[in-house]
Amino acid sequence: MAHGTVRAMCPNTASTGRHRDGSPRTTYSRRPLRVAAASPSRLLRAGQSSRCRQCGHRIDLYQRTDQRPIALHPAELAGADVPPPCRWHLSSGIAHPHGDGSPWCRIPHAVLCPSRTATTRMSPHIEAMRRQLAVRTRRLIDTGAITQAPPAPCETPADYGCPDRAVVQLLLGRYLAEGPVDGIRCVAQTRQRRRCPHLVLDPRTPAGVWTLLPVGPQHGQLVLSDALMAVYDLSRLPYAEQLRWRTQRCPAHAATPGAADLTLAGWQVFDPLLHAAHLHTRLPHPPSRREA
């Protein structure tokens, strides 16, 4: 009898696919994140939450209809507490600058950020949220979680070196890149669920040309001066090649329409007033034979 009791208490280490009570075990297979074929956005929502560099609070990044990014507050708010110009709603992963008829809406983080000056008259509820975020920001600064970096010195317009953020002309517009031309990285997701390590600039594809263009108005912008600025011109390339640069993809992922983007493209619509520090009046290097 004792021997039988010992055998009954021995643990069963073999994988039987069932629980101790005899019920079957449910095995969930890991499925990779995919973008729906009909989705207007190729951006995966995973990993698109970040922190504001000025106040340290969480923000959610979304694409607008013009493919420009916008940082929204992560929580929904009652539409009655948000001024109509500040109401946003999401549809298929795209942010739209108005309400969708529901009692809830999203609000841009710039409206709530305590490090920015409010330019719109807010409701008492929004003002209370700004004060709460300001208190949290002060705690983060006091504990050393975030540091307020001093403003970066402006670059001299006559800088002869390669720009740290290039101005690129493509698709009938000018854009400020997130880095130098030879450092713009593909934003697509690999099979290992990581960001593609390849660069947009590829020696096997046509290259642009550095040229001097007038600092003229773009889409109604004001003119700073009659000086010339260094621009990496891609306007002579085929449309498909310019679109590849605009979507910030390497040649391999540009040929794979189903591949999702792991992060937003780093382009900003160039404004000569806001981005005056990135104006260069001389070419960064002599044109090569390939660019000529």
C-alpha positions as CSV (number, residue, x, y, z in Angstrom):
1,M,0.0,0.0,0.0
2,A,2.9,2.4,0.9
3,H,4.6,1.6,-2.4
4,G,1.5,2.5,-4.3
5,T,1.2,5.8,-2.5
6,V,4.7,6.8,-3.5
7,R,4.1,6.0,-7.1
8,A,0.9,8.2,-7.1
9,M,2.8,11.2,-5.7
10,C,5.6,11.1,-8.3
11,P,5.3,14.1,-10.7
12,N,4.7,13.3,-14.3
13,T,7.3,15.2,-16.3
14,A,6.2,13.9,-19.7
15,S,4.3,16.4,-21.9
16,T,0.9,14.8,-22.3
17,G,-0.9,17.9,-23.8
18,R,-3.4,17.9,-20.9
19,H,-3.8,19.5,-17.5
20,R,-3.8,17.5,-14.3
21,D,-7.6,17.4,-14.3
22,G,-7.5,15.8,-17.8
23,S,-8.6,18.9,-19.7
24,P,-6.7,19.6,-23.0
25,R,-4.0,22.2,-23.0
26,T,-4.5,25.1,-25.4
27,T,-1.4,26.0,-27.4
28,Y,-1.3,29.5,-28.9
29,S,1.0,29.9,-31.9
30,R,2.8,33.2,-32.2
31,R,1.6,35.2,-35.1
32,P,3.6,38.1,-36.6
33,L,2.1,41.5,-36.9
34,R,0.8,42.2,-40.4
35,V,-0.7,45.2,-42.2
36,A,-4.0,44.7,-43.8
37,A,-3.9,44.9,-47.6
38,A,-6.6,47.5,-47.7
39,S,-5.0,49.7,-45.0
40,P,-4.0,53.2,-46.1
41,S,-1.1,53.1,-43.7
42,R,1.8,50.7,-43.9
43,L,2.9,51.6,-40.4
44,L,2.7,49.0,-37.6
45,R,1.3,50.3,-34.4
46,A,3.7,48.3,-32.3
47,G,6.6,50.4,-31.1
48,Q,5.0,53.7,-32.2
49,S,4.7,55.1,-28.7
50,S,7.5,57.4,-27.6
51,R,8.4,60.1,-25.1
52,C,8.3,63.8,-25.6
53,R,11.8,65.2,-25.6
54,Q,10.7,68.3,-23.8
55,C,8.4,67.1,-21.0
56,G,9.2,63.4,-20.9
57,H,5.5,62.2,-21.2
58,R,4.3,59.4,-23.4
59,I,3.1,60.2,-26.9
60,D,1.5,58.2,-29.7
61,L,2.8,58.8,-33.2
62,Y,0.4,58.6,-36.1
63,Q,0.4,59.6,-39.8
64,R,-1.8,62.2,-41.2
65,T,-3.5,62.2,-44.6
66,D,-0.5,64.0,-46.0
67,Q,1.9,61.4,-44.6
68,R,3.3,63.8,-42.1
69,P,3.6,62.6,-38.5
70,I,1.7,63.9,-35.5
71,A,2.1,63.2,-31.8
72,L,-1.2,62.6,-30.0
73,H,-2.0,62.2,-26.3
74,P,-2.4,58.5,-25.6
75,A,-5.8,58.8,-23.9
76,E,-9.1,59.8,-25.4
77,L,-10.8,62.9,-24.0
78,A,-14.4,64.0,-24.0
79,G,-15.1,66.1,-27.1
80,A,-16.9,68.7,-25.0
81,D,-13.7,69.6,-23.1
82,V,-11.6,69.9,-26.3
83,P,-11.8,73.0,-28.5
84,P,-13.0,72.1,-32.1
85,P,-9.6,73.1,-33.7
86,C,-7.8,70.6,-31.4
87,R,-10.0,67.6,-32.0
88,W,-8.6,64.6,-33.9
89,H,-9.9,61.2,-34.6
90,L,-8.3,58.0,-36.0
91,S,-9.5,55.9,-38.9
92,S,-7.6,52.9,-40.2
93,G,-4.4,54.1,-38.5
94,I,-4.6,57.7,-40.1
95,A,-5.1,60.8,-37.9
96,H,-7.7,63.2,-39.2
97,P,-7.9,66.9,-37.9
98,H,-11.6,66.9,-36.8
99,G,-14.1,65.0,-34.8
100,D,-15.8,61.9,-36.1
101,G,-19.2,62.6,-34.5
102,S,-18.5,60.5,-31.4
103,P,-18.4,62.1,-27.9
104,W,-14.7,61.2,-27.6
105,C,-11.7,62.5,-29.5
106,R,-7.9,62.7,-29.4
107,I,-5.8,65.8,-28.8
108,P,-2.3,66.7,-30.0
109,H,0.3,66.4,-27.3
110,A,1.6,69.9,-28.3
111,V,-1.6,71.3,-26.7
112,L,-1.0,69.6,-23.4
113,C,2.8,69.8,-23.3
114,P,3.7,71.9,-20.3
115,S,7.0,72.9,-22.0
116,R,5.1,74.8,-24.7
117,T,3.1,78.0,-24.5
118,A,-0.6,77.5,-25.0
119,T,-1.9,79.4,-28.0
120,T,-5.5,78.4,-27.8
121,R,-8.0,79.1,-25.0
122,M,-8.6,75.8,-23.2
123,S,-11.4,74.5,-21.0
124,P,-10.8,74.1,-17.2
125,H,-10.4,70.4,-17.7
126,I,-7.6,70.8,-20.2
127,E,-5.9,73.4,-18.0
128,A,-6.0,71.0,-15.1
129,M,-4.4,68.3,-17.3
130,R,-1.6,70.7,-18.3
131,R,-0.9,71.5,-14.6
132,Q,-0.8,67.8,-13.7
133,L,1.7,67.1,-16.6
134,A,3.8,70.1,-15.5
135,V,4.0,68.7,-11.9
136,R,5.1,65.3,-13.3
137,T,7.7,67.0,-15.6
138,R,9.2,68.8,-12.6
139,R,9.4,65.5,-10.7
140,L,11.2,63.8,-13.7
141,I,13.7,66.7,-13.9
142,D,14.3,66.7,-10.1
143,T,14.9,62.9,-10.1
144,G,17.2,63.1,-13.2
145,A,14.9,61.0,-15.4
146,I,15.0,63.7,-18.0
147,T,17.3,66.6,-18.6
148,Q,16.5,69.8,-20.5
149,A,19.2,70.1,-23.1
150,P,20.4,73.6,-23.9
151,P,19.5,74.9,-27.4
152,A,22.0,73.6,-30.0
153,P,24.1,76.3,-31.6
154,C,23.1,77.3,-35.1
155,E,25.3,76.3,-37.9
156,T,27.0,78.9,-40.0
157,P,25.4,79.2,-43.5
158,A,28.8,79.0,-45.1
159,D,29.6,75.6,-43.8
160,Y,31.7,73.6,-46.3
161,G,31.2,70.2,-44.6
162,C,28.5,67.7,-45.4
163,P,25.2,68.8,-43.8
164,D,24.2,66.8,-40.8
165,R,20.6,67.1,-42.0
166,A,20.3,67.4,-45.8
167,V,17.7,69.3,-47.7
168,V,16.3,67.1,-50.4
169,Q,14.2,68.0,-53.4
170,L,11.8,65.4,-54.6
171,L,8.2,65.0,-55.8
172,L,7.9,68.7,-56.5
173,G,8.8,69.6,-52.9
174,R,11.7,70.1,-50.5
175,Y,12.2,68.0,-47.4
176,L,14.6,68.1,-44.5
177,A,16.1,64.7,-43.8
178,E,16.6,63.3,-40.4
179,G,20.4,63.0,-41.1
180,P,22.9,63.1,-43.9
181,V,22.1,61.7,-47.3
182,D,24.3,58.7,-46.9
183,G,22.9,57.9,-43.5
184,I,19.1,57.8,-44.2
185,R,18.0,54.3,-43.1
186,C,15.2,52.1,-44.4
187,V,12.1,52.1,-42.2
188,A,10.7,48.7,-43.2
189,Q,10.4,45.8,-40.9
190,T,12.5,42.7,-41.5
191,R,11.4,39.1,-41.0
192,Q,13.1,39.2,-37.6
193,R,10.7,42.0,-36.6
194,R,13.5,44.6,-36.6
195,R,14.2,47.7,-38.6
196,C,15.9,47.1,-41.8
197,P,19.6,48.0,-41.5
198,H,20.1,49.0,-45.2
199,L,20.3,52.6,-46.4
200,V,18.0,54.3,-48.9
201,L,21.1,55.5,-50.9
202,D,22.2,52.5,-52.8
203,P,25.1,52.3,-55.3
204,R,23.1,50.2,-57.6
205,T,20.4,52.8,-58.1
206,P,20.5,56.3,-59.7
207,A,21.9,59.0,-57.4
208,G,20.8,62.6,-57.0
209,V,23.0,65.6,-57.6
210,W,24.1,68.3,-55.1
211,T,23.1,71.7,-56.6
212,L,22.7,75.3,-55.5
213,L,19.1,76.5,-55.7
214,P,17.5,79.8,-54.6
215,V,16.0,79.9,-51.1
216,G,12.7,80.7,-52.8
217,P,9.2,80.3,-51.4
218,Q,7.7,76.8,-51.3
219,H,3.9,76.6,-51.1
220,G,3.3,80.2,-50.0
221,Q,6.4,80.4,-47.6
222,L,8.2,83.7,-47.1
223,V,11.5,84.4,-48.8
224,L,14.5,84.8,-46.5
225,S,16.9,86.2,-49.0
226,D,18.1,85.9,-52.6
227,A,21.0,83.6,-51.5
228,L,21.5,80.1,-52.9
229,M,21.3,77.0,-50.8
230,A,22.7,73.5,-51.2
231,V,20.0,71.0,-52.1
232,Y,20.3,67.3,-52.9
233,D,18.2,67.2,-56.1
234,L,16.3,64.0,-56.9
235,S,13.8,65.6,-59.2
236,R,15.5,64.2,-62.4
237,L,15.1,60.7,-61.2
238,P,12.1,58.5,-62.3
239,Y,8.9,58.9,-60.3
240,A,9.2,55.4,-58.8
241,E,12.7,56.2,-57.5
242,Q,11.5,59.5,-56.0
243,L,8.6,57.7,-54.3
244,R,11.1,55.1,-52.9
245,W,13.0,58.0,-51.3
246,R,9.8,59.6,-50.0
247,T,8.7,56.4,-48.4
248,Q,12.2,55.9,-47.1
249,R,12.8,52.3,-48.2
250,C,15.8,50.4,-49.5
251,P,15.5,48.9,-53.1
252,A,14.7,45.5,-51.7
253,H,11.8,46.6,-49.6
254,A,10.6,49.1,-52.2
255,A,10.0,46.0,-54.4
256,T,8.0,44.4,-51.6
257,P,4.7,46.3,-51.3
258,G,3.4,44.1,-48.6
259,A,6.3,44.8,-46.2
260,A,5.2,46.9,-43.2
261,D,7.0,50.0,-41.8
262,L,8.3,49.7,-38.3
263,T,8.7,53.5,-37.8
264,L,7.8,56.7,-39.4
265,A,9.8,58.2,-42.2
266,G,12.0,61.0,-40.9
267,W,11.2,63.7,-43.5
268,Q,10.0,67.1,-42.6
269,V,8.6,69.6,-45.0
270,F,11.4,72.1,-45.4
271,D,10.6,75.7,-44.2
272,P,13.4,78.2,-44.7
273,L,12.3,80.1,-41.6
274,L,12.0,77.2,-39.2
275,H,15.0,75.3,-40.6
276,A,17.3,78.3,-41.1
277,A,20.1,76.5,-39.1
278,H,20.3,73.8,-41.9
279,L,20.9,76.3,-44.8
280,H,24.2,75.8,-46.6
281,T,25.3,78.2,-49.2
282,R,28.1,76.1,-50.6
283,L,28.1,72.6,-52.0
284,P,29.3,70.0,-49.5
285,H,31.6,68.3,-52.0
286,P,32.5,68.6,-55.7
287,P,30.0,66.8,-58.0
288,S,31.2,63.3,-58.8
289,R,31.1,61.8,-62.3
290,R,28.1,59.8,-61.4
291,E,26.1,62.8,-60.3
292,A,27.1,64.9,-63.3
